[in-house]
Amino acid sequence: MSKINCPECGCLISDSVNKCPKCRFPLGKFTGPKQINDENIYEFRGNISGQFGSEVTYSSQRKMMFDKKLKLYVCIAAAVLIIIVVAAALFLNFNRNINRTADVLDIQEIKMGRIMKLNGKYVVKLTSNETRPFVSIVKNPNSDDGLLYNYVYMNGGKGEISFNYMENEKTKPDVVGYFEGYSLSANDIADVHTEYEYYDYNTTYKSACTVDFEITLNNKVSGILFYDVNCDADHTNEYNRSVVIVDGVGSGSCILDGLTMDNASPEPKIAPLYFVPAEELDGGDYVISEPFLMHISDFYDYSDKYFSYYIYGDIRMNKVNRGIVLYNYSLSRKNAGDSIETKNALAYVVNGECSVFSSSSIKNNYINDEPDYSVNISSYIDWKDLPKKTEEKNK
């Protein structure tokens, strides 16, 4: 028989008794003292009769230690969860802002269909073995348009191009190559700001809508963006349109024509579809062979006075003989630096030479003197050649 101290009053008693003879504290089967972290933790169990009548475990100090550890583990788990969430957000943001690469396509052929005349326009349908999106490059059949090439957005192996007129209705346009790019999603677009205005034609009970927009991408990339303009009025849409993007920003305009007056109210929506990235150019990639100049002339539109201008100049590429150069130009108030407007544009490279030409008009009350201007050569795009058998089929 050994002696122990009563946990309640401290009296020295036998370890075989069920309750303390002095204070009547119920003991049950007492396990004796233990040392945990240099502290005596008394643990005992016993059947408490009377008003309780149930089995109770007495370990208050151990419970306090357990609660402290539990709080510590909860804090650690919360900290780890926060770190994971922040890391995931940074990873997604990083993926959003890195430059995406163009899809690698397997284009074996691009066929031009016959020329059809629909709604006063000449329409040609294109087909390809490649069902993923890409852009066909079609040589302009009209020599006086000022455009060497037209671009056709292809998806599902199909595309369509239209011309207001054709110099030779019996000669199909030639497909000279294609662009590789990537489809756009909502994560690629930072903002699309749209302004529109409807005009009524009283004589025909028809309406037209002018649409101006500015689009900002999440990445400060340069290239050509292809988009549709969708309008619920009469299911009128504009397809196969493109806008030049420089440093992630571009602006464009179009006209939706032939709307009925009853339906001339829905807001047109810009639907970005596909992006063809460009390669940045530096000063070593080209030389300015003819300095950029600006010519200005005034004219009146009803009671408003406007000035029209055009900027022109030539550059010579040092490393490439063909392709497309993207650039932007800016106008600002003379000696003030206040921006009047900035626009993006493109120019074609033929045999290493590239002629830059852009024109526009602005209300004359924006300026008093001839504005300052600057031209920034941004980037370059080359197309992929078609397989030889495709070129022969199109001839």
C-alpha positions in Angstrom: 0.0 0.0 0.0 1.3 3.4 -0.9 0.4 6.9 0.1 -0.8 9.8 -2.1 -1.8 13.4 -1.5 -5.5 14.2 -1.9 -5.9 16.4 -5.0 -8.5 18.6 -3.1 -7.1 19.2 0.4 -3.6 17.7 0.2 -4.0 15.3 3.0 -1.7 12.2 2.9 -4.0 9.2 2.4 -3.9 5.6 1.1 -4.1 5.0 -2.6 -6.7 2.3 -2.1 -9.6 4.4 -0.7 -12.4 5.7 -2.8 -12.7 9.1 -1.1 -10.6 11.3 1.1 -11.4 10.6 4.8 -10.9 14.3 5.6 -12.7 16.3 2.9 -14.7 13.4 1.4 -13.3 14.2 -2.1 -14.1 11.3 -4.5 -11.0 9.6 -5.7 -11.9 6.5 -7.7 -8.9 5.0 -9.5 -6.2 7.6 -9.1 -3.3 7.3 -11.4 -0.8 9.3 -9.4 1.3 12.2 -10.4 2.9 12.6 -13.8 5.4 15.1 -15.1 4.6 16.8 -18.4 6.8 19.7 -19.4 8.1 19.8 -15.8 4.6 20.3 -14.4 2.6 17.9 -12.3 -0.6 17.0 -14.1 -2.9 14.9 -11.9 -5.3 12.8 -13.9 -7.9 10.7 -12.3 -11.3 9.2 -13.1 -14.0 8.3 -10.6 -17.7 7.7 -10.4 -19.2 10.7 -8.7 -22.4 9.7 -6.9 -25.1 11.9 -5.6 -26.2 14.9 -7.6 -23.9 14.1 -10.6 -24.1 10.4 -11.0 -21.8 10.2 -14.1 -18.2 9.5 -15.0 -16.1 12.7 -15.2 -12.5 13.2 -16.3 -10.5 15.7 -14.4 -7.6 17.2 -16.4 -8.0 21.0 -16.4 -4.3 21.8 -16.9 -4.0 19.3 -19.7 -7.1 20.8 -21.3 -5.6 24.3 -21.2 -2.5 23.1 -22.9 -4.6 21.3 -25.5 -6.6 24.5 -26.2 -3.4 26.5 -26.7 -2.1 23.9 -29.1 -5.4 23.8 -31.0 -5.4 27.6 -31.4 -1.8 27.5 -32.6 -2.6 24.8 -35.2 -5.7 26.8 -36.4 -3.5 30.0 -36.8 -0.9 28.0 -38.8 -3.6 26.5 -41.0 -5.2 29.9 -41.7 -1.8 31.4 -42.5 -1.0 28.6 -44.9 -4.4 29.0 -46.6 -3.9 32.8 -47.0 -0.5 32.1 -48.6 -2.0 29.6 -51.0 -4.8 32.0 -52.0 -2.3 34.9 -52.5 0.1 32.7 -54.5 -2.8 31.5 -56.8 -3.9 35.1 -57.4 -0.4 36.1 -58.3 0.0 33.1 -60.6 -3.3 33.9 -62.4 -2.3 37.5 -62.8 1.1 36.6 -64.1 -0.4 34.2 -66.6 -2.8 37.0 -67.7 0.0 39.4 -68.3 2.5 37.3 -70.1 2.6 37.4 -73.9 0.7 34.6 -75.4 2.1 32.8 -78.4 0.3 32.1 -81.6 -1.3 28.7 -82.3 0.7 26.4 -84.6 -1.6 25.4 -87.4 -1.6 22.6 -90.0 -3.0 24.4 -93.1 -2.8 22.3 -96.2 -5.1 24.3 -98.5 -7.3 27.4 -98.6 -9.8 27.4 -101.5 -11.6 30.4 -103.0 -15.2 29.8 -104.0 -16.9 31.4 -106.9 -17.8 35.1 -107.0 -21.4 35.8 -106.0 -23.3 39.0 -106.1 -25.4 39.5 -102.9 -27.2 42.7 -101.7 -25.1 44.8 -104.1 -21.8 43.3 -103.0 -19.4 40.8 -104.5 -19.0 37.9 -102.1 -16.4 35.1 -102.1 -16.5 32.2 -99.6 -13.2 30.5 -98.5 -12.7 27.0 -97.2 -9.8 25.3 -95.6 -8.8 21.9 -94.1 -7.8 23.7 -90.8 -10.9 24.1 -88.6 -9.1 26.1 -85.9 -9.3 29.9 -86.2 -6.8 31.7 -88.3 -6.7 34.6 -90.8 -6.3 34.2 -94.6 -4.6 37.0 -96.6 -6.2 37.8 -99.9 -4.7 40.0 -102.5 -7.0 43.0 -103.2 -8.4 42.6 -106.8 -9.0 46.4 -107.1 -5.8 48.3 -107.8 -7.2 51.7 -106.9 -8.4 50.8 -103.3 -5.1 51.7 -101.7 -5.1 48.3 -99.9 -2.8 45.6 -101.1 -4.4 42.9 -99.1 -7.6 42.0 -97.4 -7.8 39.8 -94.3 -10.4 37.0 -93.8 -11.1 35.6 -90.3 -11.5 31.8 -90.7 -13.2 29.5 -88.2 -14.5 26.0 -88.6 -12.7 25.8 -91.9 -14.9 28.7 -93.4 -14.6 32.4 -94.1 -16.1 35.0 -96.3 -14.9 38.2 -97.9 -17.0 40.9 -99.7 -16.1 43.8 -102.1 -18.2 46.8 -103.0 -17.0 46.5 -106.6 -14.6 44.4 -108.6 -12.5 45.6 -111.6 -12.8 42.1 -113.2 -15.8 40.1 -112.1 -14.5 36.9 -113.7 -11.1 36.8 -111.9 -11.1 35.4 -108.4 -8.8 37.1 -105.8 -5.6 35.3 -104.9 -4.9 33.8 -101.5 -1.2 34.6 -100.7 -0.8 33.3 -97.2 -2.2 33.3 -93.7 -1.7 34.7 -90.2 -1.3 32.6 -87.0 -2.6 34.0 -83.8 -4.8 33.0 -80.9 -8.5 33.3 -80.0 -9.4 35.9 -77.4 -11.3 35.4 -74.1 -12.8 37.7 -71.5 -9.5 37.4 -69.5 -7.6 39.1 -72.4 -9.9 42.2 -72.6 -9.4 44.9 -70.0 -12.1 47.3 -71.4 -14.2 48.1 -74.4 -15.7 51.6 -74.6 -18.3 52.1 -77.3 -20.1 55.2 -78.6 -22.8 55.0 -81.2 -25.4 57.1 -82.9 -28.4 56.3 -85.1 -29.4 58.3 -88.2 -32.8 58.1 -90.0 -33.3 58.0 -93.7 -36.8 59.6 -94.0 -37.2 58.7 -97.7 -36.6 55.0 -97.3 -37.7 54.4 -93.7 -34.3 53.0 -93.0 -31.7 53.9 -90.4 -27.9 53.6 -90.1 -25.8 53.5 -87.0 -22.2 54.8 -86.6 -20.1 52.9 -84.1 -16.9 54.2 -82.5 -15.0 52.2 -79.9 -11.7 51.9 -78.0 -10.5 48.5 -76.8 -7.8 47.9 -74.2 -6.1 44.5 -73.7 -4.7 43.3 -70.4 -1.3 42.9 -72.0 0.6 45.8 -73.6 1.0 43.9 -76.8 0.9 45.0 -80.4 -0.8 43.3 -83.3 -4.0 43.1 -85.3 -7.3 42.3 -83.5 -10.2 40.8 -85.5 -13.7 41.4 -84.2 -17.4 41.4 -85.1 -20.0 44.1 -84.5 -23.3 42.6 -83.3 -26.6 44.4 -83.2 -30.0 42.9 -82.4 -31.8 45.2 -84.8 -32.8 43.1 -87.8 -29.9 40.8 -86.9 -27.6 43.3 -88.6 -23.9 42.6 -88.0 -20.6 43.5 -89.3 -18.1 40.7 -89.7 -14.5 40.2 -90.6 -13.3 43.6 -89.2 -9.9 44.4 -87.8 -8.2 47.0 -85.7 -4.5 47.8 -85.1 -3.4 47.4 -81.5 -0.3 49.2 -80.3 0.9 48.7 -76.7 -2.4 47.1 -75.8 -4.7 49.8 -77.1 -6.6 50.3 -80.3 -9.7 52.2 -81.7 -12.0 51.6 -84.6 -15.3 52.6 -86.2 -17.8 51.2 -88.6 -21.3 51.8 -89.9 -24.3 49.5 -89.6 -26.5 50.3 -92.5 -30.0 49.3 -93.6 -31.7 49.1 -90.2 -35.4 49.6 -90.0 -36.5 52.7 -88.1 -38.6 50.6 -85.6 -35.6 48.7 -84.5 -33.0 51.4 -84.5 -32.3 51.4 -80.8 -30.3 48.5 -79.5 -26.7 49.1 -78.5 -24.2 47.6 -80.9 -21.7 45.2 -79.2 -18.0 44.8 -80.1 -17.1 41.1 -80.0 -13.3 40.6 -80.0 -12.5 37.2 -81.7 -8.8 36.7 -82.7 -5.4 38.4 -82.2 -2.4 38.2 -84.4 0.7 39.3 -82.4 3.5 41.4 -83.9 7.2 41.5 -83.2 8.6 44.7 -81.8 11.0 46.8 -83.9 13.9 48.8 -82.7 16.0 51.4 -84.4 18.3 48.8 -85.9 15.5 47.1 -87.9 14.8 50.0 -90.2 16.0 53.4 -91.4 13.8 56.4 -92.3 14.5 57.0 -95.9 12.0 59.9 -96.3 11.3 62.1 -93.2 7.7 62.1 -91.9 5.8 65.3 -93.0 2.3 66.5 -92.3 0.0 68.5 -94.7 -3.1 70.4 -93.4 -6.1 71.9 -95.1 -9.3 73.5 -93.8 -12.9 72.7 -94.8 -16.4 73.4 -93.6 -19.0 70.8 -92.7 -22.3 72.8 -92.4 -21.5 75.4 -89.7 -18.5 73.5 -88.2 -15.0 74.2 -89.4 -12.6 71.2 -89.6 -9.1 70.7 -90.7 -8.0 67.6 -92.5 -4.5 66.3 -92.5 -2.3 63.6 -93.8 1.1 62.3 -92.5 3.4 60.6 -94.9 7.0 59.3 -95.0 9.1 56.2 -96.1 11.1 53.7 -94.2 13.4 50.9 -95.4 13.6 47.6 -93.6 17.0 46.2 -92.9 16.1 42.5 -92.4 12.8 41.8 -94.2 11.4 42.2 -97.7 7.7 41.8 -97.1 5.1 42.0 -94.3 3.2 44.6 -92.4 4.5 47.4 -90.2 2.3 48.7 -87.3 2.8 52.3 -86.1 0.9 55.1 -84.4 1.0 58.8 -84.7 0.1 61.6 -82.3 -1.0 65.2 -82.7 -0.6 67.7 -79.9 -1.1 71.5 -79.5 1.8 73.6 -80.6 4.3 74.2 -77.8 1.8 73.1 -75.2 2.1 69.3 -75.3 -1.7 68.7 -74.9 -2.7 65.7 -76.9 -5.2 66.2 -79.6 -5.4 62.6 -80.8 -3.4 59.4 -81.2 -4.2 56.8 -83.8 -2.8 53.4 -84.9 -2.3 52.3 -88.5 -0.4 49.9 -90.7 1.7 50.0 -93.8 2.9 47.3 -96.2 6.4 46.2 -96.8 7.2 45.5 -100.5 10.7 44.6 -101.5 12.0 46.0 -98.2 10.4 49.4 -98.7 7.5 50.7 -96.6 5.4 53.9 -97.3 3.6 55.3 -94.3 0.5 57.3 -95.1 -2.4 58.3 -92.7 -5.1 60.9 -92.9 -8.0 62.1 -90.7 -9.9 65.3 -89.8 -10.6 67.2 -86.6 -12.8 70.1 -85.6 -10.7 73.3 -85.9 -11.7 74.7 -82.5 -9.4 72.1 -81.0 -6.3 74.0 -82.2 -5.3 77.5 -83.1 -1.9 76.8 -84.7 -0.6 74.0 -86.7 -0.2 71.1 -84.3 3.0 69.2 -83.4 3.1 65.6 -84.6 5.2 62.5 -84.1 5.3 59.0 -85.6 6.2 55.9 -83.7 7.2 52.7 -85.6 6.0 50.0 -83.3 6.2 46.4 -84.7 6.1 44.0 -87.6 4.1 41.0 -88.8 4.9 38.5 -91.5 2.5 35.9 -92.9 3.0 32.2 -93.5 3.2 31.0 -97.0 0.7 28.5 -98.4 1.9 25.0 -99.6 2.7 25.0 -103.3 -0.2 22.8 -104.2 -2.6 25.3 -102.7 -1.1 28.2 -104.7 -1.5 26.2 -107.9 -5.1 25.4 -107.2 -6.0 29.0 -106.6 -4.6 30.1 -109.9 
